[in-house]
Amino acid sequence: MNKKPYLSLQHSESVVIAAASQIFAAYIISNHVGKGEQEAWMERSIKEAIWICTKTDEIVHSDDEMG
């Protein structure tokens, strides 16, 4: 019997997953992802999502941030 993995994600992780999923889907739809290349392209998508999140955090200040 296979156990399902237990996931407990922080909100910021969920945001990165959403962005990475959209980036990865765009790569798939545009035929960039070949057979056997899914993991590499997924990792690239995650790194790009983190980069976008980091740049956004640097540029945009929310109401609860001081300074």
PDB file of N, CA, C and O in Angstrom, chain B, residues numbered from 101:
ATOM      1  N   MET B 101       0.843  -1.180   0.000  1.00  0.00           N
ATOM      2  CA  MET B 101       0.000   0.000   0.000  1.00  0.00           C
ATOM      3  C   MET B 101       0.886   1.241   0.000  1.00  0.00           C
ATOM      4  O   MET B 101       1.733   1.403   0.879  1.00  0.00           O
ATOM      5  N   ASN B 102       0.694   2.101  -0.970  1.00  0.00           N
ATOM      6  CA  ASN B 102       1.474   3.328  -1.055  1.00  0.00           C
ATOM      7  C   ASN B 102       0.845   4.426  -0.216  1.00  0.00           C
ATOM      8  O   ASN B 102      -0.358   4.679  -0.279  1.00  0.00           O
ATOM      9  N   LYS B 103       1.699   5.072   0.574  1.00  0.00           N
ATOM     10  CA  LYS B 103       1.224   6.194   1.357  1.00  0.00           C
ATOM     11  C   LYS B 103       1.288   7.453   0.510  1.00  0.00           C
ATOM     12  O   LYS B 103       2.231   7.649  -0.257  1.00  0.00           O
ATOM     13  N   LYS B 104       0.288   8.297   0.652  1.00  0.00           N
ATOM     14  CA  LYS B 104       0.308   9.582  -0.028  1.00  0.00           C
ATOM     15  C   LYS B 104       1.231  10.509   0.758  1.00  0.00           C
ATOM     16  O   LYS B 104       1.255  10.466   1.988  1.00  0.00           O
ATOM     17  N   PRO B 105       1.989  11.345   0.052  1.00  0.00           N
ATOM     18  CA  PRO B 105       2.877  12.267   0.779  1.00  0.00           C
ATOM     19  C   PRO B 105       2.062  13.322   1.519  1.00  0.00           C
ATOM     20  O   PRO B 105       1.026  13.780   1.039  1.00  0.00           O
ATOM     21  N   TYR B 106       2.545  13.686   2.671  1.00  0.00           N
ATOM     22  CA  TYR B 106       1.920  14.744   3.462  1.00  0.00           C
ATOM     23  C   TYR B 106       2.640  16.043   3.151  1.00  0.00           C
ATOM     24  O   TYR B 106       3.858  16.139   3.308  1.00  0.00           O
ATOM     25  N   LEU B 107       1.898  17.028   2.718  1.00  0.00           N
ATOM     26  CA  LEU B 107       2.482  18.321   2.396  1.00  0.00           C
ATOM     27  C   LEU B 107       1.897  19.384   3.313  1.00  0.00           C
ATOM     28  O   LEU B 107       0.687  19.437   3.533  1.00  0.00           O
ATOM     29  N   SER B 108       2.758  20.214   3.834  1.00  0.00           N
ATOM     30  CA  SER B 108       2.344  21.359   4.624  1.00  0.00           C
ATOM     31  C   SER B 108       3.151  22.550   4.136  1.00  0.00           C
ATOM     32  O   SER B 108       4.296  22.749   4.540  1.00  0.00           O
ATOM     33  N   LEU B 109       2.541  23.337   3.262  1.00  0.00           N
ATOM     34  CA  LEU B 109       3.257  24.420   2.614  1.00  0.00           C
ATOM     35  C   LEU B 109       2.961  25.760   3.276  1.00  0.00           C
ATOM     36  O   LEU B 109       1.844  26.018   3.726  1.00  0.00           O
ATOM     37  N   GLN B 110       3.968  26.590   3.325  1.00  0.00           N
ATOM     38  CA  GLN B 110       3.793  27.965   3.766  1.00  0.00           C
ATOM     39  C   GLN B 110       3.132  28.742   2.629  1.00  0.00           C
ATOM     40  O   GLN B 110       3.169  28.314   1.475  1.00  0.00           O
ATOM     41  N   HIS B 111       2.531  29.878   2.957  1.00  0.00           N
ATOM     42  CA  HIS B 111       1.861  30.682   1.933  1.00  0.00           C
ATOM     43  C   HIS B 111       2.828  31.082   0.821  1.00  0.00           C
ATOM     44  O   HIS B 111       2.480  31.009  -0.358  1.00  0.00           O
ATOM     45  N   SER B 112       4.035  31.503   1.186  1.00  0.00           N
ATOM     46  CA  SER B 112       5.000  31.937   0.172  1.00  0.00           C
ATOM     47  C   SER B 112       5.372  30.787  -0.765  1.00  0.00           C
ATOM     48  O   SER B 112       5.595  31.005  -1.956  1.00  0.00           O
ATOM     49  N   GLU B 113       5.439  29.574  -0.236  1.00  0.00           N
ATOM     50  CA  GLU B 113       5.726  28.416  -1.082  1.00  0.00           C
ATOM     51  C   GLU B 113       4.582  28.168  -2.072  1.00  0.00           C
ATOM     52  O   GLU B 113       4.815  27.811  -3.227  1.00  0.00           O
ATOM     53  N   SER B 114       3.366  28.358  -1.612  1.00  0.00           N
ATOM     54  CA  SER B 114       2.208  28.194  -2.488  1.00  0.00           C
ATOM     55  C   SER B 114       2.217  29.213  -3.610  1.00  0.00           C
ATOM     56  O   SER B 114       1.835  28.904  -4.738  1.00  0.00           O
ATOM     57  N   VAL B 115       2.651  30.430  -3.304  1.00  0.00           N
ATOM     58  CA  VAL B 115       2.741  31.480  -4.320  1.00  0.00           C
ATOM     59  C   VAL B 115       3.782  31.099  -5.372  1.00  0.00           C
ATOM     60  O   VAL B 115       3.549  31.269  -6.568  1.00  0.00           O
ATOM     61  N   VAL B 116       4.926  30.586  -4.925  1.00  0.00           N
ATOM     62  CA  VAL B 116       5.977  30.171  -5.862  1.00  0.00           C
ATOM     63  C   VAL B 116       5.485  29.002  -6.715  1.00  0.00           C
ATOM     64  O   VAL B 116       5.743  28.965  -7.918  1.00  0.00           O
ATOM     65  N   ILE B 117       4.790  28.064  -6.114  1.00  0.00           N
ATOM     66  CA  ILE B 117       4.251  26.931  -6.871  1.00  0.00           C
ATOM     67  C   ILE B 117       3.292  27.408  -7.951  1.00  0.00           C
ATOM     68  O   ILE B 117       3.339  26.919  -9.079  1.00  0.00           O
ATOM     69  N   ALA B 118       2.429  28.350  -7.621  1.00  0.00           N
ATOM     70  CA  ALA B 118       1.474  28.861  -8.611  1.00  0.00           C
ATOM     71  C   ALA B 118       2.200  29.516  -9.782  1.00  0.00           C
ATOM     72  O   ALA B 118       1.861  29.274 -10.940  1.00  0.00           O
ATOM     73  N   ALA B 119       3.190  30.340  -9.482  1.00  0.00           N
ATOM     74  CA  ALA B 119       3.944  31.008 -10.551  1.00  0.00           C
ATOM     75  C   ALA B 119       4.740  29.992 -11.369  1.00  0.00           C
ATOM     76  O   ALA B 119       4.742  30.045 -12.599  1.00  0.00           O
ATOM     77  N   ALA B 120       5.412  29.074 -10.687  1.00  0.00           N
ATOM     78  CA  ALA B 120       6.219  28.070 -11.379  1.00  0.00           C
ATOM     79  C   ALA B 120       5.348  27.183 -12.271  1.00  0.00           C
ATOM     80  O   ALA B 120       5.763  26.804 -13.366  1.00  0.00           O
ATOM     81  N   SER B 121       4.162  26.860 -11.812  1.00  0.00           N
ATOM     82  CA  SER B 121       3.247  26.038 -12.602  1.00  0.00           C
ATOM     83  C   SER B 121       2.853  26.743 -13.889  1.00  0.00           C
ATOM     84  O   SER B 121       2.777  26.118 -14.947  1.00  0.00           O
ATOM     85  N   GLN B 122       2.605  28.031 -13.801  1.00  0.00           N
ATOM     86  CA  GLN B 122       2.239  28.790 -15.000  1.00  0.00           C
ATOM     87  C   GLN B 122       3.417  28.885 -15.967  1.00  0.00           C
ATOM     88  O   GLN B 122       3.243  28.753 -17.178  1.00  0.00           O
ATOM     89  N   ILE B 123       4.603  29.112 -15.433  1.00  0.00           N
ATOM     90  CA  ILE B 123       5.799  29.180 -16.276  1.00  0.00           C
ATOM     91  C   ILE B 123       6.038  27.829 -16.941  1.00  0.00           C
ATOM     92  O   ILE B 123       6.288  27.767 -18.145  1.00  0.00           O
ATOM     93  N   PHE B 124       5.963  26.750 -16.171  1.00  0.00           N
ATOM     94  CA  PHE B 124       6.187  25.399 -16.693  1.00  0.00           C
ATOM     95  C   PHE B 124       5.158  25.060 -17.771  1.00  0.00           C
ATOM     96  O   PHE B 124       5.500  24.499 -18.812  1.00  0.00           O
ATOM     97  N   ALA B 125       3.899  25.405 -17.512  1.00  0.00           N
ATOM     98  CA  ALA B 125       2.853  25.149 -18.501  1.00  0.00           C
ATOM     99  C   ALA B 125       3.125  25.901 -19.803  1.00  0.00           C
ATOM    100  O   ALA B 125       2.895  25.378 -20.894  1.00  0.00           O
ATOM    101  N   ALA B 126       3.615  27.128 -19.677  1.00  0.00           N
ATOM    102  CA  ALA B 126       3.938  27.912 -20.881  1.00  0.00           C
ATOM    103  C   ALA B 126       5.055  27.246 -21.681  1.00  0.00           C
ATOM    104  O   ALA B 126       5.011  27.213 -22.911  1.00  0.00           O
ATOM    105  N   TYR B 127       6.051  26.716 -20.981  1.00  0.00           N
ATOM    106  CA  TYR B 127       7.127  25.997 -21.676  1.00  0.00           C
ATOM    107  C   TYR B 127       6.582  24.756 -22.391  1.00  0.00           C
ATOM    108  O   TYR B 127       6.981  24.459 -23.517  1.00  0.00           O
ATOM    109  N   ILE B 128       5.684  24.044 -21.740  1.00  0.00           N
ATOM    110  CA  ILE B 128       5.107  22.843 -22.349  1.00  0.00           C
ATOM    111  C   ILE B 128       4.284  23.217 -23.578  1.00  0.00           C
ATOM    112  O   ILE B 128       4.435  22.611 -24.639  1.00  0.00           O
ATOM    113  N   ILE B 129       3.418  24.211 -23.435  1.00  0.00           N
ATOM    114  CA  ILE B 129       2.548  24.621 -24.535  1.00  0.00           C
ATOM    115  C   ILE B 129       3.350  25.117 -25.733  1.00  0.00           C
ATOM    116  O   ILE B 129       2.948  24.926 -26.880  1.00  0.00           O
ATOM    117  N   SER B 130       4.493  25.759 -25.457  1.00  0.00           N
ATOM    118  CA  SER B 130       5.312  26.298 -26.547  1.00  0.00           C
ATOM    119  C   SER B 130       6.308  25.270 -27.083  1.00  0.00           C
ATOM    120  O   SER B 130       7.214  25.609 -27.844  1.00  0.00           O
ATOM    121  N   ASN B 131       6.132  24.014 -26.680  1.00  0.00           N
ATOM    122  CA  ASN B 131       6.950  22.895 -27.159  1.00  0.00           C
ATOM    123  C   ASN B 131       8.431  22.995 -26.830  1.00  0.00           C
ATOM    124  O   ASN B 131       9.269  22.512 -27.591  1.00  0.00           O
ATOM    125  N   HIS B 132       8.761  23.615 -25.709  1.00  0.00           N
ATOM    126  CA  HIS B 132      10.156  23.663 -25.268  1.00  0.00           C
ATOM    127  C   HIS B 132      10.555  22.381 -24.529  1.00  0.00           C
ATOM    128  O   HIS B 132      11.728  22.008 -24.516  1.00  0.00           O
ATOM    129  N   VAL B 133       9.582  21.715 -23.920  1.00  0.00           N
ATOM    130  CA  VAL B 133       9.849  20.560 -23.065  1.00  0.00           C
ATOM    131  C   VAL B 133       9.767  19.273 -23.893  1.00  0.00           C
ATOM    132  O   VAL B 133       8.693  18.874 -24.344  1.00  0.00           O
ATOM    133  N   GLY B 134      10.922  18.638 -24.079  1.00  0.00           N
ATOM    134  CA  GLY B 134      10.959  17.374 -24.809  1.00  0.00           C
ATOM    135  C   GLY B 134      10.778  16.198 -23.872  1.00  0.00           C
ATOM    136  O   GLY B 134      10.769  16.352 -22.651  1.00  0.00           O
ATOM    137  N   LYS B 135      10.633  15.019 -24.460  1.00  0.00           N
ATOM    138  CA  LYS B 135      10.505  13.802 -23.655  1.00  0.00           C
ATOM    139  C   LYS B 135      11.744  13.623 -22.792  1.00  0.00           C
ATOM    140  O   LYS B 135      12.872  13.734 -23.271  1.00  0.00           O
ATOM    141  N   GLY B 136      11.520  13.347 -21.526  1.00  0.00           N
ATOM    142  CA  GLY B 136      12.609  13.123 -20.596  1.00  0.00           C
ATOM    143  C   GLY B 136      13.239  14.397 -20.064  1.00  0.00           C
ATOM    144  O   GLY B 136      14.197  14.330 -19.294  1.00  0.00           O
ATOM    145  N   GLU B 137      12.727  15.554 -20.453  1.00  0.00           N
ATOM    146  CA  GLU B 137      13.291  16.838 -20.009  1.00  0.00           C
ATOM    147  C   GLU B 137      12.402  17.555 -18.992  1.00  0.00           C
ATOM    148  O   GLU B 137      12.684  18.692 -18.616  1.00  0.00           O
ATOM    149  N   GLN B 138      11.343  16.902 -18.552  1.00  0.00           N
ATOM    150  CA  GLN B 138      10.373  17.555 -17.682  1.00  0.00           C
ATOM    151  C   GLN B 138      10.991  18.069 -16.389  1.00  0.00           C
ATOM    152  O   GLN B 138      10.714  19.192 -15.966  1.00  0.00           O
ATOM    153  N   GLU B 139      11.824  17.251 -15.763  1.00  0.00           N
ATOM    154  CA  GLU B 139      12.387  17.655 -14.473  1.00  0.00           C
ATOM    155  C   GLU B 139      13.287  18.881 -14.605  1.00  0.00           C
ATOM    156  O   GLU B 139      13.234  19.784 -13.770  1.00  0.00           O
ATOM    157  N   ALA B 140      14.103  18.915 -15.639  1.00  0.00           N
ATOM    158  CA  ALA B 140      14.998  20.058 -15.844  1.00  0.00           C
ATOM    159  C   ALA B 140      14.197  21.336 -16.098  1.00  0.00           C
ATOM    160  O   ALA B 140      14.524  22.397 -15.566  1.00  0.00           O
ATOM    161  N   TRP B 141      13.147  21.225 -16.912  1.00  0.00           N
ATOM    162  CA  TRP B 141      12.341  22.404 -17.204  1.00  0.00           C
ATOM    163  C   TRP B 141      11.511  22.824 -15.994  1.00  0.00           C
ATOM    164  O   TRP B 141      11.271  24.015 -15.794  1.00  0.00           O
ATOM    165  N   MET B 142      11.070  21.857 -15.186  1.00  0.00           N
ATOM    166  CA  MET B 142      10.344  22.191 -13.966  1.00  0.00           C
ATOM    167  C   MET B 142      11.256  22.942 -13.006  1.00  0.00           C
ATOM    168  O   MET B 142      10.857  23.945 -12.415  1.00  0.00           O
ATOM    169  N   GLU B 143      12.485  22.449 -12.853  1.00  0.00           N
ATOM    170  CA  GLU B 143      13.439  23.122 -11.971  1.00  0.00           C
ATOM    171  C   GLU B 143      13.721  24.539 -12.469  1.00  0.00           C
ATOM    172  O   GLU B 143      13.800  25.475 -11.674  1.00  0.00           O
ATOM    173  N   ARG B 144      13.873  24.694 -13.776  1.00  0.00           N
ATOM    174  CA  ARG B 144      14.089  26.029 -14.341  1.00  0.00           C
ATOM    175  C   ARG B 144      12.893  26.937 -14.044  1.00  0.00           C
ATOM    176  O   ARG B 144      13.063  28.108 -13.705  1.00  0.00           O
ATOM    177  N   SER B 145      11.697  26.394 -14.172  1.00  0.00           N
ATOM    178  CA  SER B 145      10.485  27.163 -13.906  1.00  0.00           C
ATOM    179  C   SER B 145      10.412  27.608 -12.452  1.00  0.00           C
ATOM    180  O   SER B 145      10.018  28.739 -12.166  1.00  0.00           O
ATOM    181  N   ILE B 146      10.789  26.726 -11.535  1.00  0.00           N
ATOM    182  CA  ILE B 146      10.781  27.065 -10.114  1.00  0.00           C
ATOM    183  C   ILE B 146      11.796  28.165  -9.829  1.00  0.00           C
ATOM    184  O   ILE B 146      11.491  29.122  -9.117  1.00  0.00           O
ATOM    185  N   LYS B 147      13.002  28.035 -10.380  1.00  0.00           N
ATOM    186  CA  LYS B 147      14.025  29.063 -10.181  1.00  0.00           C
ATOM    187  C   LYS B 147      13.577  30.414 -10.738  1.00  0.00           C
ATOM    188  O   LYS B 147      13.819  31.455 -10.128  1.00  0.00           O
ATOM    189  N   GLU B 148      12.925  30.390 -11.897  1.00  0.00           N
ATOM    190  CA  GLU B 148      12.433  31.635 -12.478  1.00  0.00           C
ATOM    191  C   GLU B 148      11.310  32.235 -11.639  1.00  0.00           C
ATOM    192  O   GLU B 148      11.231  33.454 -11.492  1.00  0.00           O
ATOM    193  N   ALA B 149      10.442  31.392 -11.087  1.00  0.00           N
ATOM    194  CA  ALA B 149       9.373  31.883 -10.215  1.00  0.00           C
ATOM    195  C   ALA B 149       9.947  32.520  -8.955  1.00  0.00           C
ATOM    196  O   ALA B 149       9.468  33.564  -8.511  1.00  0.00           O
ATOM    197  N   ILE B 150      10.969  31.898  -8.381  1.00  0.00           N
ATOM    198  CA  ILE B 150      11.625  32.463  -7.191  1.00  0.00           C
ATOM    199  C   ILE B 150      12.268  33.796  -7.540  1.00  0.00           C
ATOM    200  O   ILE B 150      12.183  34.748  -6.763  1.00  0.00           O
ATOM    201  N   TRP B 151      12.908  33.875  -8.696  1.00  0.00           N
ATOM    202  CA  TRP B 151      13.523  35.125  -9.144  1.00  0.00           C
ATOM    203  C   TRP B 151      12.464  36.222  -9.275  1.00  0.00           C
ATOM    204  O   TRP B 151      12.681  37.350  -8.832  1.00  0.00           O
ATOM    205  N   ILE B 152      11.326  35.895  -9.881  1.00  0.00           N
ATOM    206  CA  ILE B 152      10.247  36.872 -10.029  1.00  0.00           C
ATOM    207  C   ILE B 152       9.731  37.313  -8.656  1.00  0.00           C
ATOM    208  O   ILE B 152       9.513  38.503  -8.429  1.00  0.00           O
ATOM    209  N   CYS B 153       9.538  36.363  -7.747  1.00  0.00           N
ATOM    210  CA  CYS B 153       9.064  36.698  -6.399  1.00  0.00           C
ATOM    211  C   CYS B 153      10.055  37.584  -5.660  1.00  0.00           C
ATOM    212  O   CYS B 153       9.664  38.541  -4.991  1.00  0.00           O
ATOM    213  N   THR B 154      11.333  37.264  -5.780  1.00  0.00           N
ATOM    214  CA  THR B 154      12.376  38.039  -5.107  1.00  0.00           C
ATOM    215  C   THR B 154      12.426  39.461  -5.649  1.00  0.00           C
ATOM    216  O   THR B 154      12.475  40.416  -4.874  1.00  0.00           O
ATOM    217  N   LYS B 155      12.413  39.612  -6.967  1.00  0.00           N
ATOM    218  CA  LYS B 155      12.438  40.947  -7.575  1.00  0.00           C
ATOM    219  C   LYS B 155      11.191  41.738  -7.185  1.00  0.00           C
ATOM    220  O   LYS B 155      11.277  42.936  -6.915  1.00  0.00           O
ATOM    221  N   THR B 156      10.042  41.080  -7.155  1.00  0.00           N
ATOM    222  CA  THR B 156       8.805  41.756  -6.756  1.00  0.00           C
ATOM    223  C   THR B 156       8.896  42.246  -5.322  1.00  0.00           C
ATOM    224  O   THR B 156       8.484  43.365  -5.017  1.00  0.00           O
ATOM    225  N   ASP B 157       9.435  41.410  -4.438  1.00  0.00           N
ATOM    226  CA  ASP B 157       9.583  41.794  -3.032  1.00  0.00           C
ATOM    227  C   ASP B 157      10.528  42.978  -2.882  1.00  0.00           C
ATOM    228  O   ASP B 157      10.318  43.823  -2.011  1.00  0.00           O
ATOM    229  N   GLU B 158      11.571  43.058  -3.718  1.00  0.00           N
ATOM    230  CA  GLU B 158      12.504  44.175  -3.671  1.00  0.00           C
ATOM    231  C   GLU B 158      11.858  45.483  -4.122  1.00  0.00           C
ATOM    232  O   GLU B 158      12.157  46.550  -3.586  1.00  0.00           O
ATOM    233  N   ILE B 159      10.976  45.388  -5.105  1.00  0.00           N
ATOM    234  CA  ILE B 159      10.428  46.584  -5.734  1.00  0.00           C
ATOM    235  C   ILE B 159       9.120  47.056  -5.083  1.00  0.00           C
ATOM    236  O   ILE B 159       8.902  48.255  -4.915  1.00  0.00           O
ATOM    237  N   VAL B 160       8.268  46.116  -4.724  1.00  0.00           N
ATOM    238  CA  VAL B 160       6.947  46.442  -4.196  1.00  0.00           C
ATOM    239  C   VAL B 160       6.954  46.334  -2.680  1.00  0.00           C
ATOM    240  O   VAL B 160       7.408  45.335  -2.122  1.00  0.00           O
ATOM    241  N   HIS B 161       6.451  47.362  -2.021  1.00  0.00           N
ATOM    242  CA  HIS B 161       6.345  47.353  -0.567  1.00  0.00           C
ATOM    243  C   HIS B 161       4.879  47.295  -0.192  1.00  0.00           C
ATOM    244  O   HIS B 161       4.086  48.139  -0.609  1.00  0.00           O
ATOM    245  N   SER B 162       4.525  46.296   0.595  1.00  0.00           N
ATOM    246  CA  SER B 162       3.140  46.135   1.008  1.00  0.00           C
ATOM    247  C   SER B 162       2.840  47.086   2.171  1.00  0.00           C
ATOM    248  O   SER B 162       3.743  47.702   2.738  1.00  0.00           O
ATOM    249  N   ASP B 163       1.575  47.186   2.505  1.00  0.00           N
ATOM    250  CA  ASP B 163       1.142  48.102   3.561  1.00  0.00           C
ATOM    251  C   ASP B 163       1.753  47.792   4.929  1.00  0.00           C
ATOM    252  O   ASP B 163       1.954  48.697   5.738  1.00  0.00           O
ATOM    253  N   ASP B 164       2.048  46.521   5.186  1.00  0.00           N
ATOM    254  CA  ASP B 164       2.585  46.153   6.498  1.00  0.00           C
ATOM    255  C   ASP B 164       4.096  46.190   6.577  1.00  0.00           C
ATOM    256  O   ASP B 164       4.662  45.832   7.610  1.00  0.00           O
ATOM    257  N   GLU B 165       4.770  46.616   5.512  1.00  0.00           N
ATOM    258  CA  GLU B 165       6.230  46.746   5.540  1.00  0.00           C
ATOM    259  C   GLU B 165       6.604  48.187   5.865  1.00  0.00           C
ATOM    260  O   GLU B 165       6.023  49.135   5.337  1.00  0.00           O
ATOM    261  N   MET B 166       7.567  48.321   6.725  1.00  0.00           N
ATOM    262  CA  MET B 166       8.038  49.661   7.110  1.00  0.00           C
ATOM    263  C   MET B 166       9.228  50.027   6.252  1.00  0.00           C
ATOM    264  O   MET B 166      10.017  49.159   5.881  1.00  0.00           O
ATOM    265  N   GLY B 167       9.365  51.292   5.936  1.00  0.00           N
ATOM    266  CA  GLY B 167      10.571  51.752   5.265  1.00  0.00           C
ATOM    267  C   GLY B 167      10.457  52.014   3.845  1.00  0.00           C
ATOM    268  O   GLY B 167      11.436  52.407   3.209  1.00  0.00           O
TER     269      GLY B 167
END
